[in-house]
Amino acid sequence: MSSQITPAAATGPASQPEAKITVLSHPPIRILANPTAQAYSHLHPILIGSIFALRFNALVSDPVTTLSTLLPVFAVLQIIYVIICLPAAGAALGSSNKARSSGKIGAGSKRKDQEASIGSKVVPAILSLSLPLVLGTPALSILLILFGAPFTTHLPHTALCAAHMSILGGTGLVYVHGTDVAVWREIWSISKAFDAVWGGTIGMALGAWLGAVPIPLDW
C-alpha cells in the first residue's frame, strides 16, 4: 500500500502549482479603477452606438462616403478609450502592486503619476490603432470576401468595413497585450479569459455576423 500512496503524494503537490500557473498565466484585463475610467467605459459604447444610429440613413444611401468620414471619428474615440480606461501592455501586472502601496502615496504625487501616465499612453495608443488598421484591414477584407462579400465589385465597401472592424475590435487588444505571442495564441484559439476588451472584440464579430444575416434575404 505504501508503494501506491507515495507516488501520488509526490506528484500531487507538484501538479497543483502547475495547474494554477496555467490558469492564471494571462488573467482577465480589468478597467482601471479610477472614477473617470469607470464612467467612460460605460459612456464609450453609448457614443459609438449613437453615432452609428445618427448616421444610419447616410450609411445606407452613401456607404463609402459615410464609412470614410466615420473612420477617423471612431479612431479618435478608440484612442481616448484605451488611454482613459485600459492599462497599457505590461502595466496590468504592476497595477496590483501600485494599488497595495497607494495608501502610502500622497494626493499630489498621485496626480503627477496620472498626468505622466496619460502622456506616456498616447504613443502606445496610436501604435495600437495603427497596427490593427494596417494588418487587420487586409486580413478581415479577405475574410469578408470568403464569407460572401463581392470579390470583383464593392471592394471599397469591403475594405472600409474591415477597417472599422479592425479599429473597433483590435485597438484595445493590441494596447493591453502588445505582441505577447502566448496571449495572441489564446485569442486566435478563442480560449482567452473573458474581459471587457476581449468581450468588445467578440461583440464586434457577433454584430458583423448578425448584421450580415439579412443579406441573403435580398437575393
N, C-alpha and C positions, 0 to 999 in steps of 0.2 A: 504493500500500500504506500510506503514512503517513497518508492521509486516513481509512482504515478503522481503524487502530490507535489514533489519537489520541482519538476519541470514546470508545472502550472503556476506554482508560486514564484518561480524565477521569471517566467515570461509575462505574468500578469501585470506587475508594476511597470515593467518596461514598455508594454504595449499601450498602456493608458496615456502616458505623456505624448507618445507619437500620435495617437488619435486626436488629442486636444490640439496639438500643433497643426495638424492637417485642417481641422475645422476652423481654427482661429487665425490661420495664416493671413487671410485677407478679410478682415471684418467689414461690416457694412459702413459706408460713409454717412456721417450724420451732418445735418445742417448745423452751422455754427450757433453757439448758444446765446449770442447777444441778441437783444430785442429787435434790432434792425434786421438782422438776418432772418429771424423767425417771422417777422411781419412780411418782409419782401418775398420770402419763399412761398407764401400764400397769395401774394399780390401778383407775382410774375405770371403764373398760368392764366390768371384772370385777364391780364393785359394782352397776352398772346391771343387768347380766345376772343376778346373784344375787338381787337384789330382785325382778326380774320372775319368776324361777323359783320363789321362795318364795311369791309371791302369785298364781301362775298359777291354782290351783284357785279362789281367791276371785274372780279376774278372770272366770272362766267362769261362776260361779254368780251373781255380782252385779257386772256390768261397771261400771255408773255409780258406785256407791259406791267400788269399788276404784280406778278411774281418778281419782276425785276426791281420794282420800286419798294416792295416789301422786304426784299432780301437784306439790304443794309439796315433796315429798321430792326428786324429780328436779330441781326448780327450784333447790333449795339445792345439790345435787351439781353442777349445771352452773355455778353461780356459783363454787363452790370450784374447779372445774376450770379455768375461764378465768383466775381470779386467780392460781392457782399455776403453771399450765403455759403460758399463752399471752401473747405481747406485745400490749399494747393498741394500738388503731388509731393509726398514726403513729409508733409506737415500734419497729417492725420494722426500719426503715432505719437507725435510730440505734443499734441493738444491736450492729452490727458495729464501729462506732466506739468504743463502750464496751469491747468485747472487746479491741480493739487497745491501749487505754490502761489495761487492767486491771492490767498489771504495775506501773504507777506508783501505784496506789491501795492504801492500807493496808487491813488487815483490818477495823479499826474503822469506817472510812468506808464499806466495802462493806456492813457490817451495817446502818449507818444508812440507806444508799441502799435496801437491800432492805426495811427496815421502812417507809420513806417510800413506796416504790413499791407495797407491798401496800395501804397506806392510800389511795393515790390511785387504786387499781384498783377499789375497792369500788363507787363510784358508777357508773363506766362499765360494770361488770359487771351491776349492777341494771338500768341502762338497756338494755344489750344483751339482757337477759332480757325486759324489758317490751315492747320493740319487736316482736320476733317473736311474742310472745304476743298482742299487740293487733292487729297487722296480718296475721300469718301464720295465725292460727286461722281467721278468716273465709275467707281465700283457700283454705286447704287443705280447709276444710269443703266449699266449693263444688267443689273438685277431686275430693274423695272422692265426692260425690254424682254428679258427671259420670262417674266411673269405676264407678258401680254401687251406691253406698250408698243406703239408702232415703231418699226425698225427703219423705214425709209422716209417717213414723214413725222411731223410734230417733234423733231429732235430738240428744238429749243424748249418746248414744254417739258419734255422728259428731263433734260439737263437742269432746268430751274427747279423742278420738283425734287430732284435728287439733291440739289444744293440746299434747299430748305430742310430736307430730311437730315442731311449731314450736319447742318448747323444746330438744329433743334435736338438731335439725338446724340451727336458726338462731342460737342464742345465741353460739356460737363464731365464726360468720361475721360477725355484726354487731360483735362485740368486737374482732376483729383487723382488719376492713376499714372499720368505721364506715359512712359514707354515700358512699364513693367510687363515683361513678357508673360509671367505667370498669371497676372490678373487678366490680361487680354486673352489668354488661353481659356480662362473661366468664362469670359464674356462671349467668346465665339462658340463655346460649348453650351451656352445658356445655363451655366451652373453657378453663376455669380450670386453671392448673397444679396437678397433684395434690399434696396435702399432707395432714397429719393432720386439719386442720379440715375441708377440703373432702371428704376421704375419709370422715369421720364422717357428713357430710350425705348423701353418696352411699350409704353403708351403711344409713342410716336409711330412705332412699327404697326401696332394694332390699329391705330387710327388710319394709317395709309391703307392697310388691308381692308378695313371696313368701308373706307371711302371708295375703294375700287369695286366693291360688290355690285353697285347698281350699273356699272359699265356694260356688262353683257346684256342687261335688260334693254339697252338702246339699240342693240344689233338686230 
